[in-house]
Amino acid sequence: MREESSAAPSGAGAARGRGAWRRVGWAHGITVTGTALAAVAAVGGLWAQAVASYWAQQTARDQLSQSRDDSVRRVRDQASKVTYWGGGGSALERGATDTVPSRGVGSAALHVLNRSPDPVPAAQVALRVVTKSADDEELSEETWVLSLHDIPPCTHITYPQSALELGAVQEAGTEPLNVSSGDGVWGPVAMHFVDTSGREWRRTQTSLKEGSMPDAVAKPLQAHNFVVGTDAKVREVESCGDAGGGG
C-alpha cells in the first residue's frame, strides 16, 4: 500500500495562505479603524453641538436678562424723574436744630419736581408738622397731605410755607393756619403718585418703589388732614428728561 504523505504544504501554498490571512487582517483593521474614526467623529459632532447649544442658551438667557432690565428701566423711567424736597418752620428761622428729616430742610418752601416729558396725573405729598407746647417741654406731631393733579411735564412747582394752609383745621372767620404757624418745624416725608401708565409709586427721601399708597399718606387723608396749596410758583425745567433729582 502507498503511504499518504504527511509533509507540510509546499512553500508556495504556505505563502498563499499567509497572504490571504494578511489581506483579511488588513481588511479587518481598516474596518475597525474606520468604525473607530466614525465613532470619534460622531462624538466630536455631538460635543460641538452641545457646546453650540450651551452658548446659544447662554446668549438667549443674556438677551432675556437684558430685555428684562430694559423693561424695568422703561417702567421706572418717568417715576425716577418725579420727586420732592423742602421744609422749614418758625423754629428753624430762629436757628433751632431739632428739624424734621428732609432733604433741603430750611428752604421755607415745598418743592415738587416732574423732570419727565410726560404729565403726572395725580400725586400726594405728606408733610410732617412738629410743634412745641407753650412751656417748650412737649412736642406735638401731625402729618398732613397736599394733593396735586395733572402736574405738567418738565415742571418745577414751589409752594412757599406761608402758602401751605392746613385746611382741615380752618374755621369760619379765623385766619388760616399754615405749616409754619406753630412754634416748630415741618418737612415732607413721603410721596405717592401715579405715572402715565397708571402705575402707582411710593417715594421717600431714600427710596423709590412701585406700590400702593403708603400709610404715611393714606392715614392723614383718612383723617381729613388736607393741605391747601396756594400761590404756587411754576416754572419750566431746562434739563427735562435727565435723571431725576432736585434742583
C-alpha positions in Angstrom: 0.0 0.0 0.0 1.0 3.5 -0.7 1.6 5.6 2.4 -0.1 9.0 2.3 2.3 11.8 2.7 2.0 13.9 5.9 4.5 16.5 4.8 3.8 20.2 5.3 2.4 22.2 2.4 4.8 23.4 -0.1 6.4 26.9 0.3 4.1 28.4 -2.4 1.0 27.1 -0.7 2.0 28.4 2.7 2.8 31.8 1.2 -0.6 32.0 -0.4 -2.2 31.1 3.0 -0.2 33.8 4.8 -1.1 36.3 2.1 -4.8 35.5 2.5 -4.7 36.0 6.3 -2.7 39.2 5.8 -5.4 40.5 3.5 -8.1 39.5 5.9 -6.2 41.1 8.8 -5.7 44.4 6.9 -9.3 44.5 5.9 -10.4 43.9 9.5 -8.0 46.5 10.7 -9.3 49.0 8.2 -12.9 48.2 9.1 -12.2 48.6 12.9 -10.2 51.8 12.3 -12.9 53.2 10.1 -15.5 52.4 12.7 -13.4 54.0 15.4 -12.9 57.1 13.4 -16.5 57.3 12.6 -17.3 57.0 16.3 -14.8 59.7 17.2 -16.2 61.9 14.5 -19.7 61.3 15.9 -18.7 62.1 19.4 -16.9 65.2 18.2 -20.0 66.3 16.3 -22.2 65.7 19.4 -19.7 67.7 21.5 -19.7 70.6 19.0 -23.5 70.5 19.0 -23.5 70.5 22.9 -21.1 73.5 23.0 -23.1 75.4 20.4 -26.3 74.6 22.3 -24.8 75.7 25.6 -23.7 79.1 24.1 -27.0 79.5 22.3 -28.8 79.0 25.7 -26.4 81.4 27.4 -26.9 84.0 24.7 -30.7 83.6 25.0 -30.5 84.0 28.8 -28.4 87.1 28.5 -30.7 88.6 25.9 -33.7 87.8 28.1 -32.0 89.3 31.1 -31.1 92.4 29.1 -34.7 92.6 27.9 -36.0 92.4 31.4 -33.5 95.1 32.6 -34.5 97.4 29.8 -38.2 96.8 30.6 -37.6 97.7 34.3 -35.7 100.8 33.2 -38.6 101.8 30.9 -41.1 101.2 33.7 -39.1 103.3 36.2 -38.1 106.0 33.7 -40.8 108.5 34.4 -41.1 107.7 38.1 -37.3 108.3 38.6 -37.8 111.9 37.4 -40.6 112.8 39.9 -39.5 113.9 43.4 -39.9 116.4 46.2 -37.9 118.3 48.9 -38.1 121.2 51.2 -39.1 122.1 54.7 -38.9 125.0 57.2 -40.7 126.3 60.2 -40.6 129.2 62.7 -38.2 127.3 65.0 -35.7 126.9 62.1 -35.8 130.6 61.5 -34.5 131.2 65.0 -31.7 128.8 64.5 -33.2 125.6 66.1 -31.6 122.3 65.2 -34.3 119.8 66.0 -35.6 119.6 62.4 -37.8 117.2 60.6 -35.6 115.0 58.5 -35.9 116.0 54.9 -33.6 116.8 52.0 -33.3 120.6 51.8 -34.8 121.3 55.3 -34.7 125.1 56.0 -35.7 126.2 52.5 -39.0 127.5 53.9 -40.8 126.0 50.9 -42.1 122.8 49.4 -40.7 121.8 46.0 -42.4 119.2 43.7 -40.5 118.3 40.6 -41.6 116.5 37.4 -38.5 116.3 35.2 -40.1 113.8 32.8 -41.6 114.8 29.4 -44.9 113.3 30.5 -47.5 114.7 32.9 -48.2 113.2 36.3 -51.9 112.5 36.6 -52.0 112.6 40.4 -49.7 113.0 43.4 -49.8 113.4 47.1 -47.1 114.7 49.4 -47.2 114.0 53.1 -45.9 116.9 55.3 -44.9 116.2 58.9 -45.5 119.2 61.2 -43.8 119.2 64.6 -44.7 121.9 67.1 -43.8 122.6 70.7 -46.0 123.2 73.6 -46.2 126.6 75.4 -43.7 125.5 78.0 -41.4 124.0 75.4 -41.4 120.6 77.2 -43.6 118.6 74.8 -43.6 118.1 71.1 -46.8 117.5 69.1 -46.6 115.8 65.7 -49.1 115.6 62.9 -49.0 114.6 59.3 -50.8 116.5 56.6 -51.2 115.8 52.9 -51.0 118.1 49.9 -52.8 116.7 46.8 -51.8 117.7 43.2 -53.4 116.8 39.9 -52.2 116.9 36.4 -48.6 118.1 37.1 -47.4 119.3 33.7 -44.3 117.8 32.0 -40.9 119.4 32.7 -42.3 121.4 35.7 -40.9 122.6 39.0 -43.6 123.7 41.5 -42.6 125.7 44.5 -45.0 126.4 47.5 -43.8 129.0 50.0 -44.5 127.8 53.5 -46.8 130.7 54.0 -49.0 129.4 51.2 -49.4 125.8 52.6 -52.6 126.2 54.6 -53.8 123.5 57.0 -57.3 123.4 55.5 -58.9 120.8 57.9 -58.4 123.0 61.0 -59.5 126.3 59.5 -62.7 127.7 61.0 -65.0 130.4 59.5 -63.9 133.9 60.5 -60.4 132.9 61.5 -57.1 133.4 59.9 -55.9 130.3 58.0 -53.2 128.3 59.6 -50.2 127.2 57.6 -47.4 124.7 58.2 -45.3 127.3 60.0 -48.0 128.8 62.2 -46.9 126.8 65.2 -43.6 127.1 67.1 -41.8 124.2 65.4 -40.7 122.7 62.2 -42.1 120.9 59.2 -41.0 118.9 56.2 -42.1 116.5 53.5 -41.7 112.8 54.5 -43.3 110.8 51.7 -44.8 111.0 48.3 -47.3 108.8 46.3 -48.0 109.4 42.7 -49.4 107.8 39.5 -47.5 107.7 36.2 -48.9 108.0 32.7 -49.2 104.2 32.5 -51.4 104.1 35.6 -48.7 102.6 37.9 -48.6 103.7 41.5 -45.3 104.7 43.1 -44.1 105.4 46.6 -41.2 107.8 47.1 -39.3 108.7 50.3 -36.1 110.6 50.8 -34.1 107.4 50.2 -36.2 105.1 48.1 -38.5 104.8 45.1 -40.7 101.7 44.9 -43.7 100.7 42.8 -46.7 100.2 45.1 -49.9 101.4 46.6 -50.3 104.5 48.8 -48.2 104.2 52.0 -49.7 104.7 55.4 -47.7 108.0 55.8 -50.1 109.4 53.1 -53.2 107.3 53.5 -53.8 107.8 57.2 -53.7 111.7 57.1 -56.1 111.5 54.1 -58.5 109.3 56.1 -58.3 111.8 59.0 -59.0 114.7 56.5 -55.7 116.4 57.3 -55.6 118.3 54.0 -53.1 120.9 53.0 -54.3 123.6 50.6 -51.5 124.9 48.4 -51.9 128.5 47.2 -49.7 131.0 45.3 -47.6 128.2 43.8 -44.7 129.3 41.6 -44.5 127.2 38.5 -41.5 127.2 36.2 -40.3 125.0 33.3 -37.3 122.7 33.9 -34.5 123.2 31.5 -32.9 119.7 31.7 -36.1 117.8 31.2 -35.7 114.1 30.6 -32.5 113.8 32.6 -32.2 111.6 35.6 -34.5 112.6 38.4 -33.3 114.8 41.3 -33.9 118.1 42.9 -32.8 121.5 41.8 
